[in-house]
Amino acid sequence: MTIMKVEVFAYLLLPFLVAFASVSSTNPPVKYESIFNFGNSLSDTGNYLAVGAPGLPFIGHLPYGETYFGQATGRCSDGRLIVDFIAEALGLPFLPPYLKLAEGPYVKTGVNFAVVGATALDAEFFYARNLGSILLTNDSLSVQVSWFKKWKSSICTTKHECDIYFKKSLFLVGEIGGNDYNVPFIFTGAPLEQVRPFVPLVVEAVINATVALIEEGAVNVVVPGNMPIGCIPAYLTTFQGSNPSDYNSKTGCLDTFNAFSEYHNEQLLEALKKLRKKYPQARIMYADYYGASIDFYYKPKRYGFTGGTIIACCGGGGPYNFNLSRGCGQPGSTLCKDPSTFVNWDGVHGTEAAHRYMAKGLVYGPFTSPPL
């Protein structure tokens, strides 16, 4: 090979080598000493499994966790989650799930309160609309905040002591709210116009939780927006149609559902602007989960997603390898050979590879505003 060819090859290869570098390969922008996380299955590191994972028992078994941990940990992925990569980037250990704290040594580096299936709105909202039986858990965002308040008394006793501790802490409020839409959309096939009125209520619940945490002493708070749900296999399967105009010609995603996610995010951004004015002492950051992931679908090869972007790595078959009655790890499901070449793991959640790229964009920019 000539010198010129070698140089050209190296030039073409460099972006891929940089992209695949570990999230923790460069110095984190801020020195946080602990993380407190609230949310759903996108960030639960074991709370739902701690109570037996009654609605999703298969997350307690391989292939969940196969890529990094070699065993199931309660994470809804083949490996690490976004919150895991954020912790690594900040030089902190993985967050212990709140419901398992009694089983291990006490740590001051943070706690994870997120629960698989959690909603921003309380369970009563869904029961009042005959949707309560679909919920995987009643441990909504407000319940998680109440856990934090209870736990807080074990870490600091005086306001001064708590203020010093939480000033160096990072609070992640979500992603949360996705399940508030998943319940009617995925499980009942509800039309967009029926669910759209939920959005301001969901945003209000997220804001109320954020306010409660700030009142408890939180200073550095990250509030993520919603993902591009129109690219998720569960949505593509539930709302599969024959009209080509429903689908984005470049990505294969459902444009109307991605527009719904953007509507949620716009409402959340406006609410956060008002919150910053009310609490100028707090550093309230917006994490753009939509922006951090949408490029996967437009430029999959750039990230090595050659296996599939809108097809689940592990699932029960069909055009998107998703079947609500035959999930990943259940009899009859299929598993891809290399999860790192897929964006989606089980039809709803991302792969470790997708989480790595998203976390990198959140920690080092440009998808957290103001910067993390």
N, C-alpha and C positions, 0 to 999 in steps of 0.2 A: 504494500500500500504506500502511495507517495505521501510526502509530507503534507501537501495541500489537502489530500483526501482525509488524512488523519485529523487535520485541523478542522475541516468541515464536519467530520463525524463528531468530534469533541464538542463543537459549537451546537450541533443539533441535540446532542445528548445532555448537555448541561442543564437545560430547563427541567428535564425529568429528574435529574439527580437532586437538584435544589428542591423540587416539589416534594420528593419523597423523603427529604430530611426530617428528622424528628422534630416535633413541636418544640422540644426543649433544647434545640441545637444552638439557640442564641439566647442572650440574656433577657429575662423578662423585664417589661417596662417599669413595673412597680414592685416594691417589696412587701407583699402581704404575708402575714404570718399565720392566717387561718382562713378557711372557707366555710360558709354556711349555705347549703343548697336546698332549694324548695322546688318541687315540680312533679313530673310524672315519669312514665317509663323511659323517656329520653335521658333521664339522669338518675333514676333509682339504682343504687348500688347494692340493694339487698333487703330493703324494708318489706316489700311485698312477699319475698321468699321467706322472710322471717316469720310470717304468719301463715305459711303454707302455700302461698300463691294459689288460692282456691279457684280462681277463674282461669288461670293460665299455668297449670302445673308443669307443663313441658318446659317452661323457662328454667326450671330447676335441674335440667338434665342436658347433656350434650345433644346436639352440636352447639348449644348456647355456651359461649365462653371458650370455644375451642381454640381460637386464634392466639390469644395472649395468655389466658389463665390456665388453659388445659382442662378446665372444669367449669361447670355452671356456677355462677356467683349470684344470680338474681338480676344480672344486667341483661336487658333485652337487645342483645347483639352478639356477634361472634367474638367480640373482644372488648376493648376499652371504649368508654363513652366520652363525649365532649368534656364533661366535668373532670374526668380522669386526666385527660391531656392538659387541661388548664392547671390542675394540681401539679402535674409533672413540670410544666413550664415555670411554675412559681416555686419549684423546689420543695413541694409539700407532698406528704403521703396521700394515698387514695383516701377518700372520705369514708369513715365507718357509718353504716346505716344506724339511724337513731334507735330503732327497735331491737338492735343487737348489741347496744352499748354495754349491757350487763354481762355479756359473755366475754368481754376482753378488757384489756387495760384502758384506763381513762386517758384520753388524748386532748391536747389543747389546740391542735392544728385544724379543727373543724369537725362538722357533723353534717350528714346528709339526711334531710327530712323528706325527700321526694318518695313518692309511692306510685308504682305501676297503676295506671287507670285513673289517677287523681284528676279532678276537675278544678277549675278556678271557682266555679259556682258551687254552693253547697248542695248536698244530695237532695235536700227538700225541693229544690228547683226542678229537678228531673222527675221526682216522684209525683209532683203536682201536674206534670205533663205526661204521665204514664210511660216514662222512660227510665224510672228508677231501677227496674229489674235488670236493665242492661248494664248498669254500673258494675265495675270490677271491685270498687272500693268506695267507702264513704269518707275516706281520709282526704278530704278536699284541701285546698290551699289554706283556708282558715283554720282547719284542724292542725295542719302542719305548723302554722304560726303559733298556735296554742302549745304545741309540743316544745317549740323553741322557748317560749316564755317560761315553761316549766323547767326546761333544761338550764336556762340562763342562771337560775339561782344556785346551780351547782358549780358554776365557773367563776362567778364574781358576786360579791355580797353588797358592795356599796356602789352608788352611781359613779363616783370617781374611778373606782376600780374597773367597772364595766366600760366606762367611756375610753379609758386607756386601752383596754383589750380590743374593743370593737373598732377603734380608730384604725387598727392595723389589720382588720378583717375584711374579706370580700364576701358580699352577700349576692347570691344568684337566685333571682325570683323567676324561675322558669327555665326552659320554656314551659308554660302552663296556659291552658285554654284550648289546646288542640283537641283534647278529649271531649270538651264541651260541644265541639262540632262533630267529632268522630261518632259520638253516640247516636245522634239523629241521622247523620249522613250515611255512615257505613252500615249501621245495624238496622236502620229502617228505610234507607233510600230516600230520605226526605228531600224535597226540592230546595233549591237555594233560597227562594223567597220565604220559605218557612223558617229557615235557620238564621237568616240575615238579622232579624231583630234580636238575636242572642248577643250579637257582637258588643254593643255598648254595655250590656250587663256583664259580660265576661271581662271587658276592659276595666270596668268599675271595680270588679272583684280583685283583679290584679293590682290595681292602684291602691285599694283599701289595704291589701296585705303589705304592700310596699310602705305605705304610711305607718302601719302598725310596727313594722320592723325599724323604721327610722325613729319612731317614738321610743322604741326599746334601746336605741343607741346605735343603730346601723348608720354608717357614714358613706361607705363605698358600696353602692348597690347597682347591680346589672339586671336589667329587665329585658329578656329576649322577646323577639316577635315570633310570629308563626312561620312555619316552613311552607314551601310551595306544594300544597297538598294535592294539586292537580297532577303532580308527577309521581305520587305514591301509588304503588300497585293495588292497594286496597281500594282506593278511589277509582282507579282506572278499571278495576274489575266490577265494582258495584254500579258504576255509571257508564259501562261499556255501551257504545252505540254504533250505528252504521253511518252516521253523518260525518264526513271528513272534516267539515268546517268546525266541529267541536274540538278538534285536536290541533295542537301547534304543529305546523308542517316540519319544523326543525327538530323538535324534541319529542313529539308524540304525547305530550302532556295535555291535560284538559285545561284550556285557557280560562274558562269561566270559574273554575275552582281556584286556580292560581290568582285570579282577580279577587276572589273572596278573601284569600290570605292577605293580599295587599291591602284590601279594605280594612281588615282587622289591624294590620300593622300601622296604617295611617291613623286610625282612631287611637291606637296605643301611643304613637308618637306625639299626637296632640295633647293627650292626657299627661304624658311625661313632661312636656314643656311647661304646663301649668304647675306640675308638682315641683319642678326645679325652682320656680318663683316662690312657692310656698315654703320650701325648705332649702334656702341658699347654702346652709351649712353642710348639706349632704352632696355627695358626688353621685348623681343619678345618671347611669349610662344605659344606652339602648344597644342591645346586641342584635344585629341584623342577620338572623338565621336564614331568611329568604335570600338575601344577597350573597351570603357565604356558601350557599349550596346550589343556586340556580345555574351557575356556570357549569356544573357537572353535566347538565343535560344538553347544553349547547356545545360544549367542547370536551366530551368524555375522554378522548385520547390524550388530552393534555394531562389528565390525572391518572391515566392508566386504567380507566373504566371501560375496558374492551369487552368484558363479559356481558354487561347490561346496565342500563341506567334506570329503566322503568320496569324491569323484570326482577323479581325477588331471587336472591341466591338460594334461599331455602323456603320451600312452600309446597302447597298441595296441588300444583298443576294448573293448567289453563294458560291463556296467552300471556298472562303476567306472573305466572307461577304463584298465584294466591287463591286460596279457598278458605272461606271463613269457617267451614266445618272441618277442615283438615289442615291444621297449622304446621309450621316448621317443627320437626322433631316428632310429629305424630305418625302413626302407621300410614303408609301411602304417600308421604311427602318425599320430595327429592332435595338433594343438597348439591350445590355447585362445587366444582373442584377447587376453585381459588376465590374466596370471598373478597380479596383485595382488588379484584377486577370488576366488582359490582358496587353500585351505590347503595342499593337496598338489601337488607339482610332477610327479613321475614315477611315482607309485604307491607309493613308499617314502619319499622325502625331501620336506621342506617347501619352500614357495616363499620367496623373499626377504621377502615381506610377512609371512608367518608367523614367520620368523626374527626380523624386526624387533620384533614384539610380544613374542615370548618373551624376547629379549635385554633389552628395556626392563623387563620384570617381574623379570628376574634381577639386573640392575644396580641398579635403583632400588627394588626391592621389589614385592611381598612374598615372592618365590619363592626367595630364597637365605637360608639360615639357618645360622649367624648372618649378618647382612647383609654383602654384598660390600664 
